[in-house]
Amino acid sequence: MLLPYFNDTNLNECGTDEAGRGCLAGPVTAAAVILPKGFRNELLNDSKQTKLQTRNLLRSIIEKDCTSFGVSHVFMEKIDEINILNASILGMHRAIDQLKCDPDYILVDGNKFKPYAGIAHSCIIKGDGKYLSIAAASILAKTYRDAYMEKIHEEFPMYNWKQNKGYPTAEHRAAILKYGSTKYHRQSFKLLPEEQLKLEI
């Protein structure tokens, strides 16, 4: 069972996480969540460990029952400008900006973060599988990003973003090789492996 980080019920604990960091196309999406004291849900887990139907159900529960949440997309141009790590952290900061109350402590999934507004934080590797607030943020980041990718799939269906969500699958890379890149692709990323680039030349 996932746990709150603190037992101190007087602290507003914010969890933050991102989705889409390893994708070739689309934004990186970050979420921040403050859960109410005593919140528990047996279904809540790292978004990568939950099925689609469960994620969508959890999104509704989190949005309804949380104290506050924020979600932010950082788009391709910004990713190319400042790199994916900085874009992920920027997304987390923007998501925290949207919270209706200031957190007393920030829990970050992963091992890199930049201080936010002088608020103490901890970076926790695989934190989305350990702590409730980070898991909740991972669910929101994943579901909001997936919805965005399904929307732009309609514009460029040949890349099948509805299914691969912009990740570097063989199918996605084959489509890039055939059709080229789009305005949604991250131009700073290696869109094709070296062997495919040589074949194209």
N, C-alpha and C positions, 0 to 999 in steps of 0.2 A: 504494500500500500504506500502511495506517495504521502509525504508529510509536509507540513509547513516548516519553514526554515527555523523560525523562532517559536518558542513556547510563550513568549511575552505577548499577551493578547492586546497590549496597548500600542503595538507597533503596526503601522500600515506598511505591509510588505508587498513590494511590486516585483513581479516576475517579468522578464523580457526575453524574447527569442525571435529568430528570423527563419524564413523559408525561401528557398530558391537561390541560395548562394552559389551552388555548383551548376546552375543552368547556363545554356548558351543564349537563351532569348528570354525576354520579359524582365520585370522588375525583381529586385530582392524586396521581400515584404517582411516587416517587423511588427510585432505586437507587444503591448505591455498590459498587464492585468493586475489589479488588486482584488483579492478575494476577501469575502467577509470572514470574520472570526468564526471558527468552527466549521468552515465549509468542508464537506466531504462528498466525493462521488466515486463509486467503485469503477466506473467506466473510464474515468479520466486518467490518461497516460500520455507519454510521448506520442505526438501525431504520427510518427513513422511506425508505431506499433498498433495503430488503430485503423479499422476499416472505414471506408468512405461513409457509409451510413452512420456509423458511430461518431465519426468526426462532425458530421452535419448536426447530429443530435446534440453533441457536446457544445457546439458553437451556440446553439439556441439557449442551452442551459447556462453557459458562461455569461452570455450577454444579458440574460434576464436576472441572474442571481449575483453577479459580481458587484463589488463596490464601485468599480470604474474600469474602463478599458480604453485603449487607443490602438489604432492600426495605421501603418504608413507604408506606402509604396515608394521606393527609390528607383527611378527609371533608368533606362539603359544609358542615356547620355551622361548622367551623373556617375554611374558605375564606371564608364569609360574614362571619365575625367579624374576621379579620385581613387579608383580601384575598389574591388569588391569588399575587402575588409572594412575600409573606411565607410563605404556605402552601407554596409550592414550595421555598423555602429551608428551612423547618421540616422538610419531608419529607426533604430531602437530609441534614440534621443527624441526623434519626432513623435514616436508613439507615446513616450512618457509625457511629452508636452501636452498631449490631448487628455491626460487624466484629469478628472474633476477635483481631485485632492492630491496634495503633494505626498509622495511616499516618504517614509522614514528610512527605508532601506531598499536597495535594488539588488535583485538576484538575476544574474546574467548567465544564459546558457553559453558555454564555451570558455575560452581562456583569454579573450581579448576584449577590452572595453576602455572607453575614455570617461573620466569623471563627469558626472552630470550634476550641475547646480550645487556642488559641494555636498551632495548626498552620498553617504557611505554605500559601497557596493561589494559584492563578492562575485567572482567568476567561477562557475562550477561546470567542469567537463561532464557532459551527458546529464546535465541538470534537469533536462526535460523528462528524464526517467526517474528522477529522485524527488522533486519538489512540486507541490501542487500548482503554485503560481506560475512557474516556468512551463509546466505541462499545459496549463490553460493558455498561456501566450503562444505556445507552439501550435495548438489547435487553431487559434484565430489566425495566426500568420499563414498557416497552411491552407485553411479553407478560403481565406480572402484571396490569396495568390492563385489558387486553383480556379476560382471563379473568374479572375481577370484573364487567365490563360484560355479558359473556355470561351470567353467573349472574343478575344482576338483570333481564336481559331477560325471563327466564321469569316474573318477577313482573308486569312491565308490557310485554308484547310489542307493544302498539300503537305504541310509540316506536321500535321496531326498533333498539335499542341493540346487538343482536348484530352488526349491520352497521355502523351509523354511530358506535358507541362513545361516543355522547353529544355528538359534535361538532355544530355548528349547520348541518346540512344542511337543504335545503328540506323534505324529508320529516319530519325531526325537528321543525322549527318548525311545520309544518302539523299535526302531532299535538298539540303544545302548544296551538295555537289551538283545536283541536277538543276535547281532553280536559282541558286545564289542566295545571298542573305537579304534580309528585310530591314525595315526601320526598327523592328523590335529585337533584332539580334545585337548582342554585345560585341562591338567591333574590336574591343581590346582583348577578347578571348580567342583562343585558338579554335576556330569553328570547325576545322577539318584536320585530321591527323596528317603528318608529313607524307605518308605513303599516298594518301588521296590527293594531296596537292600536286605531287609528282605526276600522278596519273593524269590529272587535269591538264597539266602543261604538255 
